Every structure is written in C-alpha cells, then in structure tokens.
Amino acid sequence: MRLPTFSFEAIGTQWAIYIGDEDGEVSSDLSLELSEKIQKRIAVFDLHYSRFRSDSLVSEMSRVAGVYTLPADAEALFDVYKKTYDVTGGLVTPLIGQALVDLGYDAQYSLVPKTVIGKVPQWKDVLHYDYPLLTVKTPVLLDFGAAGKGYLIDIIGKILKDSLRNSKVFSFTVDAGGDILHAKCEKHITSPRQRLGVMKIEKKLRVGLENPEDTTQIIGVAEVCNESICGSAGNRRTWQKLGNKGEIKKLTHIIHPETHSSPKGISAIWTIASTACVADMLATALSFVSPEILRPHFLFEYLILNTDYSINKSEGFVVELFTV
Amino acid sequence: MELKAKKNIGIIVGSIVVVMISVAVYILVKSSKKMEVVVLDHIDTTQTQAGVTINATSSVATTERVNSHGSMMGSGGGMMAPTYKNGTYTAVGSYNSPGGLEKIKVSLTLQNDTVVEAITVGEASSPTSKEYQAQFISGFRPSVVGKNITAISLDVVSGSSLTSQGFNDAVLKIKTQAKG
C-alpha cells in the first residue's frame, strides 16, 4: 500500500488522503494547504452534527425544542435520512441517539448499558423537516452515525475536486477509517497530435475487504473506480448487555431501534455507490433490511459476509473472493 | 495460513454440505413432490431433518465427520493426511416439478481437504423452475476464507472503522520489518 499524501485524525477515525497517481503528485505546499482546508471543514461539520460534543447543534436540539434553521450542508444529509427512514420503516433512524447513549455508546465510550433504555421515538412525533427548517417538537438526540461520515467524505471529495481543477493532477482517494471515496476523473488535455484529448487513469482502486474476525487478513479484493465503497462491521466496537433472562447480549454501534440489540448472523457488510453518503447509509441499512427492499430506491452494489463465512452479494459487486 | 485453511475446512465443507441438503429440501418444498437425487460417485444414503431420504455422494455421506472437525475449531490442529480424496465431486439432482422433471447439478472440488470450488448449475427447462433455481443458486455461494493481508497487492483496506489507519500503519511496519 502506498503512503497517503497526508493523514490526520478527526471525528473518531483516521483519515488518509491520497492525491495523484499516474497523473503525478501535488506539491507539498498544495498538500499542506489542502490538509488545513479539509480539517477546518471537518471541524465545522463536527460542530453541527456530532452528538459527542456538548456545543454541537444536535446537542442543542437534545436540550431545547423549537424551530431550527439548518446549515446549508444539512439538506442532502436530512434528505437521505428521511428517505432511508421511510424505506426501512423506521429501522434506520437518526432518532436512535438517546438509545445509543443509554446502551453505553456515549461521548465517554462508557459502554455500560443503563437498566432502562429510552424508547426510540417516531419521526413524525418529534420532528418536522422542511428544509431549511427543522421543527424539534420535543428535545431529541439525533445520531448521524449511519451516513454522517459518508456524507462528510463526499464533502471532502468536492473540496479536492474543486481544488485540483486547475492542476495537472486530478485523481484522488479519501479513506476515512475504511470508508473510501475514489475519484480518478478524466481530464481534457491538449496534445501535439490531437488538438483535444482526454487523459484517463485506467487503473482501478484495489480495496482489501478486511476479515472482521482476524484483521491481519482480508477475505477478498474489490475494485472500485470513480465511486465509493463503505464497510460496516461491529468487530472493533463491541460490548455487552444483560438480557431480560440474564443472558448476555453482544452489542455493537449498530442497534435495532425496537429490540435494542445488534444484528446477528452478519459479520460484515460492504456497499458500493456513486456517493459515500449512500454507500455508508446502506451498509447500515442492510443490517436491518434485505437488499430487495432498498434496491428500488437506491443505486448500489453490496456484499454481505455472514458469520459462517458464506457470502451474499449483488452481481455488480466486482470482487475477487478467496475461497481457498 | 496452511493451518488456518485446515481449520476452516471443516466449517466450509460442513456448510456447503448443509447448503446442498438445504437445496434438496428447498426444491422439495417448492415442488411439493417427492425428489430423487441421482449421483455420479459413491452412493450412500443420509436422512435429512425433514425426514426425506436422499441419495448423496461420498462427500455428503461424511457430513458428520466433517462437522466434528469443525466443532474442534480453536482447539488447534496439526498436519494430518487428507481425510477426503482430492477431486471434483458432482451430483445431479432431479425432481418432479409441476412443469415436469427438472435437474440441477452441484459440484464440489476438494484439494487436501479444502473446498477449492463449489458450483451449482441450474438445468431447469420450465420458466418457473428456472426462476426458482436462479433464486437459490444466487444464495448459494462458496464460503470465503481470509488471506494474509501482506500477501496481496492492495491500495486500501475497507472494514470496520475506527482503527483502520492504525491497522494500515501496522501493516506498513510489518512489511518494513520483514524487508529487514
């Protein structure tokens, strides 16, 4: 694996940005400038949507009811959440925030579940969304864990695309803790033989699919090009809760809003979509609903690794799987 | 890796055998007719949970032994002589559907107790049967195993978030150390 052009830590994960490939590299000045620009943008996003900080917009909404004017970047995020909420019958919901906190997935990562877990409210009971306005009828803690990072990756991708517009370098990869956006964009160039040509990078991005049960291994290699691949697995964030009958329930950050339990039988899910926002969202949604339910509403490919190492995948998910 | 593959074999063979039997039961349930599986290899008889008698190849007949290997997962495993003869095991199942007699072929290739390949080929003739066969063939895929990450040429790794970069760094370190 090559070294990133620059990397940093933000919103609880490691970010690695790779700029240029066969099209060359960017200068260290531009690299530094982009690194700063991107981290500033992430800080703004965090201040709006992080439930892990008390000064964020969503923390404010968890304390005070009222009509909020949403920031400019909220529209696409709320739209995809509302759509997924409706398509999954409320199983994927930003209203899961308080339940996650009660289960121990809080700002301190206490991972100690409370005895009573807050009921996840219905969207229509607590929210009225009509961009740019969001009416919070009752204080509620919103959680954008399902697609927030993916959406942020897209925002960073847009910054990179705009910044590289006038540069000879045009390809890049954004890797936010294993959720990846790849852009190789074509570039129109003038060549001596041809007045107007198109420069392309033919190479696809080879993405190792990590084995959740042994992270020194991968179970296959996916190839993506000008699209995003996101993964969802609970292996690195696991804790326990005692069930009603004294049984131990394994919890991850993916929580069913009604049963307060984490999905069983699935080890990891990968999704490919044109945006990281949709790929990230559907990687979570597939924990709760079958691909057929999502298919009519979103363009995506998927690969599900079950706990018995069997695979379900869509035909269009380009991957070399290791079966030996 | 060798050991890992060895340990996984039980599970892989076991689950594929289970899938093969499920396939048989599935067809039976869908067609609600008595089915008969024609085999090309050693013939044995096993009793499925549904109480259906089917004929199966030698690889299927050893289900129990395979599973007992699988249940020993984690208790370590040494190098043993292959339990199964290398080769491709093929079984053609036929069953009566409302549209007439239909066939489906299942192939397993074993190499040193490892399933190298598992393929189902739908050979249905009626459109309804074709649809049913396509349904379970798409759900029947070979199980995967992990390969060591340093052995594969990659650009990035996708998995659970949080520490993926730490993981990438660790891999870089391992690679650097390995180069001495």
Chai-1 contact restraints between the chains, C-beta under 6 A:
chainA,res_idxA,chainB,res_idxB,connection_type,confidence,min_distance_angstrom,max_distance_angstrom,comment,restraint_id
A,M1,B,L154,contact,1.0,0.0,6.0,A-B,restraint_1
A,T13,B,S161,contact,1.0,0.0,6.0,A-B,restraint_2
A,T13,B,L162,contact,1.0,0.0,6.0,A-B,restraint_3
A,Q14,B,Q165,contact,1.0,0.0,6.0,A-B,restraint_4
A,A16,B,Q165,contact,1.0,0.0,6.0,A-B,restraint_5
A,D175,B,V156,contact,1.0,0.0,6.0,A-B,restraint_6
A,G177,B,S161,contact,1.0,0.0,6.0,A-B,restraint_7
A,G177,B,L162,contact,1.0,0.0,6.0,A-B,restraint_8
A,G177,B,S164,contact,1.0,0.0,6.0,A-B,restraint_9
A,G178,B,S158,contact,1.0,0.0,6.0,A-B,restraint_10
A,G178,B,G159,contact,1.0,0.0,6.0,A-B,restraint_11
A,G178,B,S161,contact,1.0,0.0,6.0,A-B,restraint_12
A,G178,B,S164,contact,1.0,0.0,6.0,A-B,restraint_13
A,I180,B,V156,contact,1.0,0.0,6.0,A-B,restraint_14
A,I180,B,S158,contact,1.0,0.0,6.0,A-B,restraint_15
A,L205,B,D155,contact,1.0,0.0,6.0,A-B,restraint_16
A,R206,B,L154,contact,1.0,0.0,6.0,A-B,restraint_17
A,R206,B,D155,contact,1.0,0.0,6.0,A-B,restraint_18
A,V207,B,V156,contact,1.0,0.0,6.0,A-B,restraint_19
A,V207,B,S158,contact,1.0,0.0,6.0,A-B,restraint_20
A,G208,B,L154,contact,1.0,0.0,6.0,A-B,restraint_21
A,G208,B,V157,contact,1.0,0.0,6.0,A-B,restraint_22
A,E210,B,V157,contact,1.0,0.0,6.0,A-B,restraint_23
A,E210,B,G159,contact,1.0,0.0,6.0,A-B,restraint_24
A,N211,B,G146,contact,1.0,0.0,6.0,A-B,restraint_25
A,D214,B,G146,contact,1.0,0.0,6.0,A-B,restraint_26
A,T215,B,F167,contact,1.0,0.0,6.0,A-B,restraint_27
A,T216,B,I149,contact,1.0,0.0,6.0,A-B,restraint_28
A,Q217,B,G146,contact,1.0,0.0,6.0,A-B,restraint_29
A,Q217,B,N148,contact,1.0,0.0,6.0,A-B,restraint_30
A,I218,B,I149,contact,1.0,0.0,6.0,A-B,restraint_31
A,I219,B,V144,contact,1.0,0.0,6.0,A-B,restraint_32
A,I219,B,G146,contact,1.0,0.0,6.0,A-B,restraint_33
A,I229,B,S158,contact,1.0,0.0,6.0,A-B,restraint_34
A,G231,B,S158,contact,1.0,0.0,6.0,A-B,restraint_35
A,G231,B,G159,contact,1.0,0.0,6.0,A-B,restraint_36
A,A233,B,G159,contact,1.0,0.0,6.0,A-B,restraint_37
A,A233,B,S160,contact,1.0,0.0,6.0,A-B,restraint_38
A,N235,B,S160,contact,1.0,0.0,6.0,A-B,restraint_39
A,R236,B,S160,contact,1.0,0.0,6.0,A-B,restraint_40
A,R236,B,L162,contact,1.0,0.0,6.0,A-B,restraint_41
A,R236,B,T163,contact,1.0,0.0,6.0,A-B,restraint_42
A,D308,B,S15,contact,1.0,0.0,6.0,A-B,restraint_43
A,Y309,B,S143,contact,1.0,0.0,6.0,A-B,restraint_44
A,Y309,B,V144,contact,1.0,0.0,6.0,A-B,restraint_45
A,S310,B,S143,contact,1.0,0.0,6.0,A-B,restraint_46
A,I311,B,R141,contact,1.0,0.0,6.0,A-B,restraint_47
A,I311,B,V144,contact,1.0,0.0,6.0,A-B,restraint_48
A,L321,B,V144,contact,1.0,0.0,6.0,A-B,restraint_49
A,F322,B,V144,contact,1.0,0.0,6.0,A-B,restraint_50
A,F322,B,V145,contact,1.0,0.0,6.0,A-B,restraint_51
A,F322,B,K147,contact,1.0,0.0,6.0,A-B,restraint_52
A,T323,B,P142,contact,1.0,0.0,6.0,A-B,restraint_53
A,T323,B,V144,contact,1.0,0.0,6.0,A-B,restraint_54
A,V324,B,T114,contact,1.0,0.0,6.0,A-B,restraint_55
A,V324,B,V116,contact,1.0,0.0,6.0,A-B,restraint_56
